[in-house]
Amino acid sequence: MLNILIVEDEPAISNLIYVNLIEEGYSCTCAFDGTQAADFIERETYDLILLDIMLPEIDGYELLEFIKPLGTPVIFITAKGATDDKIKGLKLGADDYLTKPFQIGELSARVEAVLRRYGKSDRHLTFKDVTIKIESRLVTKNGNPVDLTVKEFDLLVELIRNKNVALYRNRLYEKVWQEEFIGETRTLDSHIQRLRKKLGWEEYIKTVFRIGYRLEE
């Protein structure tokens, strides 16, 4: 799983980025000032760093100088939207620059683009003995490929991203099939049964009475 460090001193923005990138299948760590970020970077290897400029203690420009020798890609995320600020950030070695406020979809796209440029684009999820490569849509169990349909794959991703959470049938159906749930559960239920059988997960994918399903760790 690709590891991203979010360096942002505003908790609401940090949490928004964190929640959305976790849902996208990344592993994320949050730092709230430059000193904390530098400590994390010394101890851990990251695939990408999202870096605010206006930070307490050590600002983003100074922190970027510390990061550059490591070869870790950096995306500046900041309220400093002036052209001179962007030029300075890019000249210092940032790989991209995103100005607040931003759409979370744009952030995801830029993260993906930078990681792809560095050959790190195929995110993956794991649960027990199963690994899912998100972009290539490959599923393996103990290293052996598992042949899933498009909807079975999407259903598996949704279950793993929400493990230990009881998911309502209507939410699952609308998320995976991208259409309004009208109360008919046969399609969803049959896909769940096939997923259990193909993965040997009868003990992990639980039926929650009158609600739906839960992937239980």
N, C-alpha and C positions, 0 to 999 in steps of 0.2 A: 504494500500500500504506500502510495506516495505521501511524503511528509512535508507539510507546509507550516511555516512559522508566520503568525499574524502579529505584527507589531503596530498596535493602535491603542492610544491612551483613552479613547472614549468607549466605555464599556458597551453601550448600546450598539455602536457600529461594529465593534469587535465581535460581539455575540451574533449579530446578524450575519457577518461574514463566516464565522465559525459554524453556525448551524447549517447554512446553505452548502458550504464546502464538505461538511461531514455527510450530508445527504447525497452529495455528488460522488462519494466514495473515497474522499481523501482523509488522511490522518492529520489533525491540526493541533497546534499548540499556540496559546496566546501569551504575548508579553505586553505589558502596559507602560513601559518606559524603556529608554535606550540602554540603561545599565542591565536591566533584567534580560533584555534581548541579547546583549553581548554575552551574558553568562550562559544563556541557553545555547547560543551558537558555538561557544567554546566546548560545551559538553555533548552536543548532538549534531548529527548531519541532517540537513534539510534539502529537499528537492527544489524548493522555491520559498522565497521570503516576500511577504506583502508588507511594505514598509511605509509608515506615515512619516512626514518630514518634521512637523512640529511636535516633538516629543519632549517630555521632561528629562532632565539630566544630560542625555546625549541625543542630539537631534539626528534626523534621518540621513542628512548629508554626511555627517561624521561617521555614523554607523555604516554607511555604504562603503566608506574607505576601509573599514575593518572587514567587511564582507568580501570585497573584490578579490583578494588573493585566494579565497576559497573556491572561486569559480561557481558559486551558487547564484542562479538567476534571481533578479529582484524586480518587483513591480512597485513603483511608488504609488501610494494612495493618499491623496492630500487635498486640502481645501485651497492650497496655493496654486491657482489656475493660470497665473500669468505666463505668457510665452517664455519670458526670461527664466522663470523657475523650471519650466519643462526642459528648456535647453540645458540648464545647469545640471538637472538630474540625469538627463540622457548622456551628457558629456562626461559625467562622473562614472557612468557605467551601468545605469539602470536599464533594464530590458524593455520596460514599458512604463506608462504614466497614466494614471486614472484619477480624474478630478471629482471630488465630492461636490454635490450628491451624485450618486451613480445608480444605475439599474443593476440589480444583482445578476441578471442575465448577462450583462456586458462584462461584469467582473469574471463570471464563469468562463465566458468565451476567451477573454484575455489570458486567464490562467491556463486554459487548455492550449492556446496558441503558443505561449512561451514554453510550456512543458514539451510540446511537440517539437519545437525548434531545438530543444536540448535532448531529443530522443527519449523523453520520459512520459509519453502521453497515454500509455495504456494503463489506466487505473484498475485496481482490482479490489474485490471484497472477498473475505474468507469467513467461513463458518464451519467449525468442526473439520471434517476431511474434505470440504468442498471449496474450490477457489473459482471466482468469477472474474474474467477480464472484461471490463465494461465496454471498451470501444471495439474490441475484436469479437465481442459476444461469444467468448469461449468459456465453457464450464468443464472443470475437471474434478474428479473424485479420486483421492489418493493418486493423483497424477494421470489418471486415465480419463479420456474425453467422455463427456455425457452429452448425448444428442437430445436437445430440447427444442420445442417449437418456439416461435417468436413470443407468444403470450406466456408460455411456461417460463421462459427466460426472464421476461419483464416481471412476472409474478414472484419469481425467486429473488430478484433484486429488491423488490419492495418488502418482502418478508425479512430479508437479512438486514436491510437498512433500518427496520423497525423491530428488531429482535426483542423478545420479552414484552412486547406491547400487543394487547388484544386489538386487532384491526377489524373494523366493521365491514361486513360483506359489501355494502354499497360503496364505501371508500375504496376498497381494494378493486372492485369491478371498474369504477369510474377512472381510477388511476391507471389501470392496466389496459382497459379497452377503449379509454378516451371517449366514452359516450355515457349518456344518462342511465343510471340504474333504475329499472322499472319494476323491480321486485322478483324477477326470475333468477334463481340462484343455481340452476342446473349447470350452466356453462362454467361458472366459477368453481363449483364443487367438483366437477369432473376434472378440471385442470389441477386442482389441489390433489386429488386422488392420484393422478398420473405423476405429479411431481414427487409425492411421497414414495411411489413405487420406483421411479427411475433413480432416485437418490438414496433409497433405503432409509428414509427419514420418518417412518411411521411414528417413532417415539418423540420426534422433535416438532413436527408441525401438528399442533394441537387444535382441536375443534373447541371453540368457546361457545357454550350454549347460548342461543338467542343473539349472539353478537357476530361471530365470524371465526377468525383463525389467529393463532399466535405461534410464532417460531420461538421455541423455548430453549434457552441455553442451560 
